[in-house]
Amino acid sequence: KQSLEMQISADQKEMDQAKLLKATAQQEKAMAEADLEGTQKDLANDQESLKKLELSCSQATRDYEDSSKSRAEEMEALKKAEKVLAEKTGATIKSAAFLQISGDDLGLGSVVQIMRSLAKKTPTDHGMETFAENVESLMQTHDDNAAPGVFEKVKDMIENMIASKKKEAASEQTKKAYCDEEQSKTKAKLEELSSKKDTLGAKVDKKTSESETLKREALTLQKELGELSELQVEMDERRQEEEVAFKKQKLDLQSGLEGVRSAISVLRDYYATSGAASGSGIVSMLEVIESDFGRSLAQAESIESSRAEEHDSMTKQNKLTEVQKAADQKFKSKTSSDLEKAVLDLSADSETTKEELAAVLTYQESLAKQCFDGGMSYEERNAQREEEIKGLKEALAALSTESPVLLQGQLR
């Protein structure tokens, strides 16, 4: 079951990484598609401009020849006019210039200014600066006949960039949602595994301590059982010695008592038949001895009985104590063994948890790299992108001016 859970966890992590890679790939694809679309339009416009340029070059050659001839005639006329004005008025014409600028040129100039302004506001996005340079380059290379094509080309470039920015925003929003969800889930998983690791560690320490305590107590009980067994052997041996000594003492006392009684009986019979009265003192003395023998025998029998009862009582108590201690020792030994097995299982779970924790930490580091925002928050990047889109739309609006403007300047 543990292996299956680990496999499921690993598969889930691989699927999460695949989702993130997919979101990143979709973002890159969207940007690439926008760039490709813009490039294709640029290529088509360039090809069309090339054709027009080839036609205009031929026309420009003819126009130049005609213009050169006309300009020579105009310069000759201007010199004559200057000579006449000098003779009549004393004034001198220094220079005269006539410049016609189309509405397209004014619009393109505004686009460049807007792009440069955006580039300054968003220094981290070099695309605006490059875009402004491209528009300025187009302005510098086109002629009047190619101006409408350039105008439309710039419009397409702006529209493509707006579309690209919107796709980029959608893709980044998807990526952010995925990253937020994954980072939240990863953080929760880390907290769960860290808590589990700490809990398992505490259980291992507690059960290890309990097992060692029970093991020591079981050894103490085993030692006490051995001492109790030795004590019982000593008691049994002492009881046997006391019993042997009592039997010998009893035999001696009984034998002495029978001897005294026999002597008393003989003397009484003798003095009764002989009629002598002097024997009463001897009989009385023997009777005192008989009484002493009887009292000693009774005392010996009483002491033996007490010792036998005490031995029996102590033996029963020792057996009861032995049974209790043996059961306690068996229980504590088994409990200690069970705790050791539980510690092994908990240690295995703890190692598995540590491995899972290390895997999640590795995934968190990988996720952090994949979700790295480049130092700017999502809100900051989104606000910058919105400002860029707004500026691009303003650039499109600036291109709506198409009326020709004639400027004349004269210096005196």
MARTOR-698830 format. One line per 10 residues: number of its first residue (from 1); their letters; for each residue y, x, z of C-alpha. Coordinates in steps of 0.05 Angstrom, whole numbers. Layout:
% residues N
NUM) a) Y:X:Z; ...
//
This chain:
% residues 412
1) kqslemqisa) 0:0:0; 48:57:18; 34:92:-49; 46:27:-86; 112:16:-50; 133:87:-66; 114:77:-140; 153:12:-143; 213:46:-110; 209:104:-160
11) dqkemdqakl) 203:56:-219; 263:16:-193; 304:80:-189; 285:99:-260; 304:30:-284; 371:34:-248; 385:101:-280; 365:73:-348; 415:16:-338; 470:65:-321
21) lkataqqeka) 453:108:-382; 452:45:-424; 521:24:-399; 548:94:-412; 517:94:-481; 547:26:-496; 616:52:-476; 608:113:-519; 581:70:-576; 640:23:-571
31) maeadlegtq) 689:81:-575; 650:113:-632; 648:48:-670; 723:40:-662; 734:112:-685; 687:102:-744; 722:38:-764; 790:72:-761; 764:132:-799; 734:88:-854
41) kdlandqesl) 800:51:-861; 837:117:-861; 792:144:-915; 801:82:-958; 876:85:-948; 877:160:-964; 838:148:-1028; 886:93:-1048; 945:136:-1029; 916:193:-1070
51) kklelscsqa) 913:150:-1132; 984:126:-1121; 1006:197:-1108; 975:222:-1172; 1011:166:-1210; 1076:179:-1173; 1072:254:-1186; 1071:242:-1260; 1127:193:-1254; 1165:240:-1207
61) trdyedssks) 1160:296:-1258; 1192:252:-1311; 1243:226:-1261; 1260:296:-1239; 1273:318:-1309; 1318:258:-1320; 1350:267:-1252; 1364:340:-1264; 1398:325:-1329; 1437:268:-1296
71) raeemealkk) 1455:311:-1235; 1481:367:-1280; 1526:318:-1315; 1546:288:-1247; 1563:357:-1219; 1605:373:-1280; 1643:308:-1270; 1652:322:-1196; 1680:391:-1211; 1730:360:-1259
81) aekvlaektg) 1748:306:-1207; 1757:360:-1154; 1803:400:-1200; 1844:338:-1216; 1850:319:-1142; 1870:390:-1124; 1924:392:-1177; 1951:323:-1160; 1940:315:-1084; 1923:384:-1056
91) atiksaaflq) 1860:354:-1022; 1792:386:-1027; 1724:349:-1026; 1678:391:-983; 1614:350:-992; 1588:280:-1001; 1519:254:-985; 1483:189:-999; 1420:174:-960; 1377:111:-966
101) isgddlglgs) 1328:99:-910; 1276:43:-915; 1258:-4:-858; 1189:28:-859; 1219:96:-840; 1258:64:-783; 1194:29:-758; 1152:92:-762; 1205:130:-724; 1204:78:-669
111) vvqimrslak) 1128:83:-667; 1132:158:-657; 1183:148:-600; 1139:96:-567; 1077:139:-573; 1113:199:-544; 1139:157:-487; 1068:133:-473; 1042:204:-476; 1093:225:-423
121) ktptdhgmet) 1074:166:-378; 999:179:-387; 992:255:-388; 917:249:-375; 907:213:-441; 919:262:-498; 903:208:-550; 974:180:-548; 1004:249:-562; 955:262:-618
131) faenveslmq) 969:193:-647; 1045:205:-646; 1034:272:-681; 991:238:-734; 1045:185:-747; 1099:238:-750; 1057:279:-798; 1048:219:-843; 1124:207:-843; 1137:279:-863
141) thddnaapgv) 1088:279:-921; 1099:212:-954; 1151:196:-1008; 1186:130:-1022; 1133:106:-1070; 1077:118:-1019; 1115:90:-959; 1084:20:-960; 1014:51:-958; 1033:95:-899
151) fekvkdmien) 1064:35:-865; 999:-5:-871; 958:56:-851; 997:64:-786; 989:-10:-772; 914:-4:-781; 912:57:-736; 949:20:-681; 905:-42:-687; 842:1:-686
161) miaskkkeaa) 867:38:-624; 882:-28:-589; 812:-53:-606; 783:13:-582; 822:8:-516; 797:-64:-505; 725:-44:-519; 733:15:-473; 760:-31:-419; 702:-79:-427
171) seqtkkaycd) 652:-23:-426; 684:10:-365; 685:-57:-329; 610:-64:-341; 599:7:-318; 642:-3:-256; 605:-66:-237; 539:-30:-245; 564:31:-206; 593:-12:-150
181) eeqsktkakl) 528:-51:-144; 484:11:-147; 527:51:-98; 527:-8:-50; 451:-16:-56; 442:59:-48; 486:62:13; 448:4:45; 382:37:28; 405:103:59
191) eelsskkdtl) 426:67:122; 360:30:124; 318:94:114; 361:134:162; 352:81:216; 277:77:200; 271:153:205; 307:154:272; 264:97:298; 200:130:275
201) gakvdkktse) 222:196:306; 237:162:372; 169:127:371; 133:192:355; 169:227:413; 154:170:461; 81:162:443; 71:237:444; 100:240:514; 57:181:537
211) setlkrealt) -5:212:507; 7:279:541; 20:245:608; -44:204:602; -83:265:582; -59:303:643; -75:243:688; -145:238:656; -157:312:670; -134:302:742
221) lqkelgelse) -182:243:750; -239:284:720; -225:340:770; -223:289:828; -289:260:805; -319:329:807; -292:342:877; -318:273:900; -387:290:873; -387:356:910
231) lqvemderrq) -364:321:974; -421:271:968; -471:328:959; -444:362:1021; -447:297:1060; -519:284:1039; -540:355:1058; -506:350:1126; -538:281:1138; -606:310:1123
241) eeevafkkqk) -594:367:1172; -571:319:1226; -630:274:1214; -679:333:1220; -645:357:1284; -647:287:1313; -721:278:1299; -737:344:1334; -692:327:1393; -722:257:1398
251) ldlqsglegv) -792:285:1397; -776:335:1452; -742:282:1495; -799:233:1486; -850:287:1502; -812:308:1565; -804:236:1586; -879:221:1578; -895:285:1618; -849:266:1675
261) rsaisvlrdy) -877:195:1676; -948:221:1677; -932:268:1734; -900:212:1774; -961:168:1763; -1009:223:1786; -969:238:1849; -962:165:1867; -1037:155:1861; -1050:217:1902
271) yatsgaasgs) -1003:200:1958; -1027:128:1959; -1099:148:1971; -1086:207:2017; -1038:171:2062; -991:230:2064; -918:213:2070; -887:280:2050; -894:268:1975; -839:215:1969
281) givsmlevie) -785:268:1959; -821:299:1901; -832:231:1868; -759:213:1877; -738:278:1845; -784:265:1785; -756:195:1778; -685:225:1773; -711:272:1718; -743:213:1683
291) sdfgrslaqa) -677:176:1685; -641:237:1655; -692:242:1598; -685:168:1583; -609:172:1583; -609:233:1537; -657:199:1488; -614:137:1486; -552:178:1474; -586:217:1418
301) esiessraee) -610:153:1385; -539:123:1390; -507:185:1359; -558:185:1303; -546:112:1289; -470:122:1286; -477:182:1240; -525:144:1194; -477:84:1190; -417:130:1178
311) hdsmtkqnkl) -455:166:1122; -475:101:1090; -404:74:1094; -374:138:1065; -427:139:1010; -411:67:990; -336:83:991; -347:145:949; -388:106:898; -334:53:894
321) tevqkaadqk) -280:107:886; -323:142:834; -331:78:793; -256:64:796; -236:135:779; -287:140:723; -262:75:692; -190:97:700; -206:165:670; -243:133:612
331) fksktssdle) -186:85:599; -133:139:601; -173:185:556; -183:130:505; -111:108:509; -88:180:500; -134:187:440; -107:121:410; -36:145:421; -52:211:385
341) kavldlsads) -78:171:326; -16:127:328; 27:190:329; -9:216:267; 3:150:231; 76:148:253; 85:220:232; 56:204:164; 104:145:158; 161:189:181
351) ettkeelaav) 145:241:128; 141:187:75; 208:159:99; 239:229:96; 213:237:24; 242:169:5; 308:188:39; 311:254:1; 296:217:-64; 351:166:-50
361) ltyqeslakq) 400:222:-33; 383:256:-99; 394:191:-135; 460:181:-99; 483:250:-122; 461:234:-194; 496:166:-189; 559:199:-163; 560:246:-223; 548:189:-272
371) cfdggmsyee) 600:145:-240; 652:200:-229; 720:171:-247; 754:237:-263; 799:234:-202; 831:168:-220; 810:101:-191; 786:45:-235; 850:6:-219; 894:65:-239
381) rnaqreeeik) 857:76:-304; 858:1:-320; 933:-2:-306; 944:58:-351; 903:27:-406; 941:-38:-401; 1006:0:-406; 979:37:-468; 958:-29:-500; 1026:-59:-485
391) glkealaals) 1060:2:-516; 1016:-2:-577; 1034:-76:-586; 1107:-57:-580; 1095:-5:-634; 1066:-59:-679; 1127:-102:-666; 1172:-43:-685; 1138:-40:-753; 1161:-111:-769
401) tespvllqgq) 1230:-85:-793; 1225:-77:-868; 1297:-86:-895; 1326:-24:-930; 1387:9:-898; 1437:51:-936; 1472:105:-898; 1531:144:-928; 1562:203:-894; 1624:243:-918
411) lr) 1650:306:-889; 1721:331:-904
//
